[in-house]
Amino acid sequence: MLADREVAFRLEEWYARRGRDLPWRRTRDPYRIWLSEIILQQTRVAQGEAYYLRFEEEFPDVRALAAAPEDRVLKCWQGLGYYSRARNLLTAARLIVERHGGIFPTDYAAVRALPGVGDYTAAAVCSIAFDEPRAVLDGNVFRILSRLYDLEEPIDTASGRRRFAGLADALLDRAHPGLYNQAMMDFGALCCLPAQPRCEEECPLRDRCLARAAGTVDRRPVKQGRASVAPRYFNYLHLTCGGESLLARREAGDIWQGLYEFPLIESDRPLEYAELAADDRFRTLLGACGPLHHAGSVALPVHRLSHRAIHAVFHRIECARWTEELLLRYRRVRQEELGDYAVSRLTERYLSR
């Protein structure tokens, strides 16, 4: 196997030729590096770059972010999914102002303690911004190491994570940890791909990759198993009356916390509109709204989250009047102002239709 320094040298030389020119790589500002890393959790670079530029413009420093209302942050985040990242971003910014005087912390332990920051993000921020020798370990690095060493140990076990963490640390270029980590990130994203890796075309480690020699590249990394995806059935009521609609803000304890949505009736199976209208919850909610006119239904393609598959149907219903009970539970919004509210990607897709 290649000596540790040789692996780093080859990857950094490859990165100098092939690395991506990204806006957060033109700075050592820990705030901007942290911002990019939070955005890129569960998000492809091609999509995340536009959001990074938007946040950089809207919230140019940690104090500006900390002072922002949550609704404004969620609206800027709309479309990225995994909205807990945006809420953690705001909470962390406020903690930095409260506990660190608005100065981004400079040591690993303090960065790691911020809400929404795990080992990978803390290592990325501290190595790139402060040259702290911390190796990143994410899906790209797992894949690179499992192929380089042809490892059969599953990456989604505690023992597997410990072993891979040790290997990542052993390979780290301690003189240039930020450079090395970014080289690993791009090498996994551009060359050592999950499918159809560019082994022959450009891999700088191909002559010493044990998985390539063994013909097991497409079987690395190994995972023990995946969590099952549970279906959920959402019946949204897009109620209209006098040019207004009703929205509710989702509460804590479920997906899309803090985002707005139309009144929702969740069921344990798909429901046609006639079945939904006969449901006790529907009648309790709308029974006193006068004559109802069903103006149509829109069923969207299945919306997949990490452990859920959302089957959603939006029913457009014209009401004769709003009841006092409805106005206590929901917010009245002019139809033309619906786009001003932070909503899930699912609802955004409906509104775009």
C-alpha positions in Angstrom: 0.0 0.0 0.0 1.1 3.5 -0.7 2.8 5.3 2.1 0.5 7.9 3.8 2.4 10.9 2.4 2.3 9.5 -1.1 -1.5 9.2 -1.1 -1.8 12.8 0.1 0.7 14.0 -2.5 -1.1 12.3 -5.4 -4.5 13.5 -4.3 -3.4 17.0 -3.8 -1.6 17.1 -7.2 -4.8 15.7 -8.8 -6.8 18.4 -7.0 -4.6 21.2 -8.2 -5.5 20.1 -11.8 -9.1 18.9 -11.4 -10.5 20.6 -8.3 -13.7 22.6 -8.5 -13.6 26.4 -8.3 -16.3 27.0 -5.7 -17.1 30.3 -4.0 -16.6 29.0 -0.4 -13.1 27.9 -1.5 -12.0 31.4 -2.1 -12.1 32.3 1.6 -10.8 31.3 5.0 -13.7 32.9 6.7 -15.1 30.2 9.0 -18.6 31.6 8.9 -18.8 31.1 5.1 -17.1 27.7 5.2 -19.6 26.6 7.9 -22.5 28.0 5.9 -21.4 26.0 2.8 -20.9 22.8 4.8 -24.4 23.0 6.4 -26.0 23.7 3.0 -24.1 20.8 1.4 -25.3 18.3 4.0 -27.8 16.2 1.9 -27.5 18.6 -1.0 -25.6 18.3 -4.3 -23.0 21.1 -5.0 -24.8 22.0 -8.3 -28.0 22.9 -6.3 -26.3 24.1 -3.1 -24.1 26.8 -4.7 -27.1 29.0 -5.6 -28.4 28.8 -2.0 -24.9 29.6 -0.6 -24.7 32.7 -2.7 -28.3 33.7 -1.6 -27.4 33.2 2.1 -24.1 35.0 1.7 -26.0 38.0 0.3 -28.9 37.9 2.7 -26.8 37.2 5.8 -23.2 38.4 5.2 -22.0 37.6 8.7 -23.0 35.6 11.7 -24.6 38.6 13.4 -26.8 39.3 10.4 -27.9 35.6 10.4 -28.5 35.6 14.2 -30.7 38.7 13.9 -32.9 37.3 11.2 -36.5 36.0 11.9 -36.9 32.3 11.5 -39.5 32.7 8.7 -37.0 34.7 6.6 -34.3 32.0 7.1 -36.7 29.2 6.2 -37.9 31.1 3.1 -34.3 31.4 1.9 -33.9 27.7 2.6 -37.0 26.7 0.8 -36.4 23.9 -1.7 -33.3 22.4 0.0 -35.2 20.0 2.3 -34.1 18.7 5.7 -35.3 22.0 7.2 -33.8 21.1 10.6 -30.5 22.3 9.0 -31.9 25.8 8.6 -33.2 25.9 12.1 -29.9 24.7 13.5 -28.1 27.2 11.4 -30.1 30.0 13.0 -29.8 28.6 16.5 -26.1 28.2 16.2 -25.7 31.8 14.9 -27.5 33.1 17.9 -25.4 31.0 20.2 -22.2 32.4 18.6 -23.4 35.9 19.3 -24.5 35.1 22.8 -21.5 33.0 23.9 -18.7 34.1 21.6 -19.5 37.7 21.1 -20.4 37.2 17.5 -16.9 35.8 16.7 -17.0 32.3 15.1 -15.2 29.9 17.5 -11.7 28.8 16.4 -11.3 25.4 18.2 -12.7 22.1 17.2 -14.6 21.4 20.5 -16.5 24.7 20.3 -17.3 24.3 16.7 -18.4 20.7 17.3 -20.7 21.9 20.1 -22.8 24.1 17.7 -26.3 22.8 16.9 -26.3 20.9 13.6 -22.6 20.4 13.5 -21.2 16.8 13.5 -17.7 15.4 13.4 -17.5 15.9 9.6 -18.6 19.5 9.5 -16.4 20.4 12.5 -13.4 18.8 10.9 -14.1 20.5 7.5 -14.5 24.0 9.1 -11.5 23.7 11.4 -9.1 22.2 8.8 -10.0 24.6 6.0 -10.3 27.8 8.1 -7.7 27.1 10.8 -5.4 24.4 9.5 -6.4 22.1 12.4 -5.3 18.5 11.6 -8.8 16.9 11.5 -9.7 14.3 8.8 -13.1 14.5 7.3 -15.1 11.3 7.1 -18.3 11.2 5.0 -19.8 9.1 2.2 -17.0 10.1 -0.3 -14.2 9.3 2.1 -15.8 5.9 3.1 -16.0 5.0 -0.5 -12.5 6.0 -1.3 -11.0 4.2 1.6 -13.1 1.1 1.2 -11.9 0.8 -2.4 -8.3 1.8 -1.8 -7.9 -0.9 0.9 -10.6 -3.3 -0.5 -12.4 -3.4 2.9 -15.4 -5.7 3.4 -16.2 -4.2 6.8 -19.6 -2.4 6.7 -19.4 1.3 7.0 -22.7 1.6 8.9 -21.5 -0.1 12.1 -19.8 1.3 15.1 -16.7 -0.8 14.6 -16.6 0.1 10.9 -16.8 3.8 11.6 -13.9 3.5 14.1 -11.8 1.6 11.6 -12.4 4.1 8.8 -11.9 7.0 11.1 -8.5 5.6 12.0 -7.6 5.1 8.3 -8.7 8.7 7.4 -6.6 10.1 10.2 -3.6 8.1 9.1 -3.8 9.4 5.6 -4.3 13.0 6.6 -1.7 15.5 5.4 -1.1 17.3 8.7 0.9 20.1 7.1 -2.0 21.0 4.8 -5.2 19.4 6.3 -7.6 21.8 4.6 -6.1 21.3 1.2 -6.1 17.5 1.7 -9.7 17.3 2.9 -10.9 19.3 0.0 -8.9 17.1 -2.4 -10.7 14.1 -0.8 -14.1 15.7 -1.2 -13.5 16.4 -4.9 -11.9 13.1 -5.6 -15.0 11.3 -4.3 -17.3 13.7 -6.1 -15.6 13.7 -9.5 -13.5 10.6 -9.9 -14.1 7.8 -7.3 -17.8 7.9 -8.1 -20.4 5.6 -6.6 -21.3 4.3 -10.1 -19.0 4.3 -13.1 -15.9 5.6 -11.3 -13.2 7.0 -13.5 -10.6 4.5 -12.6 -8.8 4.2 -15.9 -9.3 7.8 -17.1 -7.9 9.8 -14.3 -7.5 8.1 -10.9 -4.1 9.0 -9.4 -4.3 5.9 -7.1 -5.3 3.3 -9.7 -2.0 1.4 -9.6 -2.3 0.7 -5.9 -6.1 0.4 -5.4 -6.8 -3.0 -4.0 -10.4 -3.1 -5.0 -9.5 -2.3 -8.6 -6.9 -5.1 -8.5 -9.5 -7.5 -7.0 -12.4 -6.5 -9.3 -14.5 -5.4 -6.4 -14.8 -1.7 -7.0 -18.5 -1.9 -7.6 -19.0 -3.7 -4.3 -17.4 -1.2 -2.1 -18.3 0.2 0.3 -20.3 -2.5 2.1 -23.4 -1.5 4.1 -25.0 -3.7 6.6 -28.6 -2.6 5.8 -30.9 0.2 5.1 -33.9 1.4 7.2 -37.3 0.7 5.7 -39.2 3.6 4.2 -42.7 4.0 5.6 -45.5 5.4 3.5 -47.6 8.4 4.7 -50.8 9.7 3.1 -51.4 13.4 3.2 -54.7 14.9 2.2 -54.3 18.7 1.9 -57.3 21.0 1.9 -56.6 24.1 -0.3 -59.5 26.1 1.1 -60.5 29.3 -0.6 -63.0 32.0 0.3 -63.1 35.6 -0.9 -59.6 35.5 -2.5 -58.1 34.1 0.7 -56.7 30.7 1.7 -55.7 29.2 5.1 -52.3 28.1 6.2 -51.0 26.4 9.4 -47.5 26.3 10.7 -46.1 22.8 11.4 -45.2 22.2 15.0 -42.2 20.4 16.4 -41.9 16.6 16.5 -42.4 15.8 12.9 -41.1 16.6 9.4 -41.0 20.2 8.1 -41.1 21.8 11.5 -41.8 25.5 11.3 -42.9 25.5 7.6 -46.4 26.5 6.5 -48.9 24.2 4.8 -52.6 24.0 4.0 -55.0 22.3 6.5 -54.0 18.6 6.5 -55.8 15.4 7.2 -53.5 12.4 7.3 -54.9 8.9 6.6 -53.6 5.4 6.7 -54.3 4.8 3.1 -55.1 6.7 -0.1 -58.6 8.4 0.0 -60.8 9.6 -2.9 -62.4 13.0 -2.3 -65.8 11.4 -1.5 -64.2 9.3 1.2 -62.3 12.3 2.6 -65.5 14.4 2.7 -67.2 11.7 4.7 -64.4 11.6 7.3 -65.4 12.9 10.7 -62.3 15.2 10.8 -63.3 16.8 7.5 -66.9 17.3 8.6 -65.8 18.7 12.0 -63.4 21.1 10.3 -65.7 22.3 7.4 -69.2 21.4 8.4 -70.1 25.1 9.3 -68.4 26.7 6.2 -71.6 26.7 4.2 -71.9 25.0 0.8 -68.6 23.6 -0.3 -67.5 23.3 -3.9 -64.9 20.8 -4.8 -62.9 22.6 -7.6 -60.5 19.7 -8.3 -57.8 17.5 -6.8 -54.1 17.2 -7.7 -52.1 14.1 -6.8 -48.4 14.7 -6.8 -45.7 12.0 -7.5 -44.5 10.3 -4.3 -42.3 12.7 -2.3 -39.4 10.6 -0.9 -37.6 11.6 2.3 -34.9 9.6 4.1 -37.3 7.3 5.9 -40.7 8.3 4.6 -42.6 8.2 1.3 -45.2 11.0 1.2 -48.3 10.3 -0.9 -50.0 13.7 -1.2 -53.2 14.9 -2.8 -54.2 18.6 -2.8 -57.9 19.2 -2.9 -59.1 22.7 -3.9 -62.3 23.5 -2.0 -64.3 26.8 -2.3 -66.0 27.7 1.0 -68.9 30.0 1.5 -67.5 31.5 4.7 -64.7 31.1 7.3 -65.8 30.0 10.7 -64.5 31.4 14.0 -63.0 28.0 14.8 -61.1 27.9 11.5 -59.7 31.4 12.0 -58.5 30.4 15.5 -56.6 27.4 14.1 -55.3 28.8 10.8 -53.8 31.9 9.3 -55.8 33.8 6.6 -53.6 34.6 3.6 -54.4 36.3 0.4 -54.0 33.9 -2.6 -51.4 36.1 -4.2 -49.3 36.1 -1.0 -49.0 32.3 -0.6 -45.6 32.5 -2.2 -44.3 34.7 0.6 -44.5 31.8 3.1 -41.8 29.2 3.6 -43.3 25.9 2.6 -42.1 22.4 2.0 -40.8 21.4 -1.5 -43.9 19.3 -1.8 -46.3 22.2 -1.3 -44.0 24.4 -3.5 -44.4 21.9 -6.3 -48.2 22.1 -6.0 -48.3 25.9 -5.9 -46.1 26.0 -9.0 -48.8 24.1 -10.9 
